[in-house]
Amino acid sequence: MSAGGPTTAVLVLEDGRIFRGRAYGAVGETFGEAVFSTGMTGYQETLTDPSYDRQIVVATAPQIGNTGWNDEDDESGRIWVSGYVVRDPARVPSNWRARRSLDEELERQGVVGISGIDTRALTRHLRERGSMRAGVFSGEAIAAEAELLERVQAQPHMKGASLYEEVATREAYVVPAIGEKRFTVAAIDLGIKGMTPHRMAERGIEVHVLPATASA
């Protein structure tokens, strides 16, 4: 936040629809496919879910960030979303497990976001017209609307993108069974969430997580 007040931010969709709000998280610019997430809770798991790579995620829940950010609930080793869009960010996080605010974690990991926009209208727009390329711009990244739209439309489409190469593990690793071992399973990582092999381990399964390039 600047000394003079909140930093202005804009969300630009490839069809020309523009939403204006305030910077949330890192200040700058980002591009991705605009999609929405309807979860009422679990924003930390959503943000660290590898399946959201290269996507700008719109939170449909009106208030986000109430429980802050902890060091236990990540689904992977980093935030994967390209950008984050919220309506009403919590001013003060409140949870005994929180280590910092969501805003601080987004800024720490360089994730550009926007707050204070009508996410209900944005979600309806995406539901009616489908997911589309978008950009979030804040601070010095803001330019004339025509220029921002042109930059969004110059971005590659998601269709045909090979994302597993970005999100999959490079090295195999083992998640041991919890308690008595009953089975051994090989899981090819195409963007697996950390909780998946953990839940299998709770059921006595030793999980060998392999790179996406692994052969039979």
N, C-alpha and C positions, 0 to 999 in steps of 0.2 A: 504494500500500500504506500503510495507516495505521500509526502508531507502535506500536500494540498487536498488529500482525500483519496477515495478509491480510484484505482486505475481503470480507465475505460477499456472495454473489450467488445468485440463483435464476433458473431458466428455467421458465416456465409455458406449457404448451401449452393450446390452446383446449378440449381434451377433459378437462382437469383433471389431466393428468400433470405432476408437478413434479420437477425435478432441482435439487439444491443443490450449489454449488461456491464458487469464489473469483472475485472481479472480475478481469477481464483487459482491458487497454486503459482506456478512459474509464469512470468511475463515474457511474451514473445509471440511466436507463431507456430502452428502445427496443422497438419493435414491428415485426413483419414476418411474412412467410410462412416457416416453418421448412422448410429443405431441406438435403440433405447433398451434400457433394462428396467423391468417392472418389479424388481425385488424391493421389499419394504425394509429389509435389513441385509447385512452381508456385503456392504459396499467394498470392504477391504478384500474380500475373496473375489469379487467381480474384477476389481482393478488389477489384481495379480494373477488373474486367469489367462493363460497363454492364448486361449481361443479368441481373445479380444485384441490380438496384435493388429496394429494398423487401423484400429477403429476409434472413433470419437464417440464415447458412450454418454448417452443422455439418461440421467436418473429420473424416473417418473415419480418417485416418492418426493413429496414437497420439501422435506427438510433432510439434509444429509450432513453427516459429520458429528452427530450427537455423542457417539461413543469414542471419538478420536481414532487413534491408530496405535495398535499394539505390535509386539514382536512375535506373536504366536500364530496368527490366523492367515498369514500369507499362503497362497496356493503355489507360489514359486519364489524365486529369488529376487524378483523385481516387479514393478508395475509395468504392464504391457500395453495398456490403452494409449492411444496417441494423444487423446485429449479427454477432458471430463466436463460435463455440462450439468449444472445443478440450479435449482430455483432459489432455495433459502439455506445457505450454509450455516451450521451451528456456530454461534459466536464463541461459546465456551464448551469444550468437550467435557463430558462427565462419565467416567467409568474407571473402576479401580484398576483395570488392566491397561489403560491408555498410557502411552509413553510420550505422545505428542499429538498435535491436532492433525486432521486430515489435510488441511491447507499447508501445514509445514512439511508433511511428507510428500505431497505433490510438488512443492517447490524444491525440496531436497533432491527428488529424482528428476527434476526438469520437465514435469508434465504440465503443459499449458492448459488452463481451464477457464471457464466463464461461469459466473453466477448471476442471479438476479433477473433471469429471463423467464418467460412464460413457457415452462417445459411441457405443460399440458397442450398448448397450441402446437409446439414443435413436434410432440409425439403424434398428435393427430395428423399433422402434415406428413410425417414419415410413414404412418400407417396407410394413408391414402395414396401416396406417391412412391413408396418403397424406399429402401436404403439408398443413399446417394453420397457422392463425394462432398466433403465439407472442409472448412478451415476455421480455426479460431485464431484471432489476432488481438493483441493487446499492447499497450505502450507504444513504442516507436514503430512497431510492425504495422500499425494501422495506416492505411493509405486511402485513396479514393475508392469508392465502392466498385467502380468498373474495373479497377486494377486488381482488387482483391478477388473479385469474381473470376477474372481471367486467370489468376494464379491457382484458384481452386480447380477450374476446368482443365488446367494443364496437368493435373495430377493423374497418375495411372489408375485405371479401374481395378477393383478388387477381383473381378472375374478372371480366372486363370492364374492368379498370383500363387506362387509356391511358398507358403508361409511356414511350413513345417521346418524348413531349413533354418529359419530364424529362431524358432521357439524350442526345438527338440534338444535333448541333452546330447552333448558331444561324446561323453563317456558313459559306459554302462555302470549301473550301481544297483545295490541290493537293499531292499527294505525287508528286514527279517520278520518272521512270524512272531506275533505276540502270544506267549503261552505255548501250548503244544502245537508243533508244526504238523499240518494236515496235508497240504498240497504245495507244489512249486509251480509258479506261473511266470511266463515270460510276457512282458508288456512292451509293445513297440511304442515309443514315445512320439506321438504326432501332435503334441501339445497337451500332455497329460497334466491334470491338476494334482498337487501334492497330496490332497486328502484322499484321492482314489486309491493309491497303493496302501495308504495308512489304514483305510477302512477294510481293505482286503487282509492286511496283516492282523487286524483285530479278530478276524475270523480264521486265524491259523494258517494263512497263506504266505509263503515266502515269495516275494515279488522281485523278479529280476527285470529292471527297467532298462531297455536297450535303445540305442540311437535309432532314428528313423531309417537309417541306411542298413540296418542289420538284415542279414539274409537268413533263410531257414537253416 
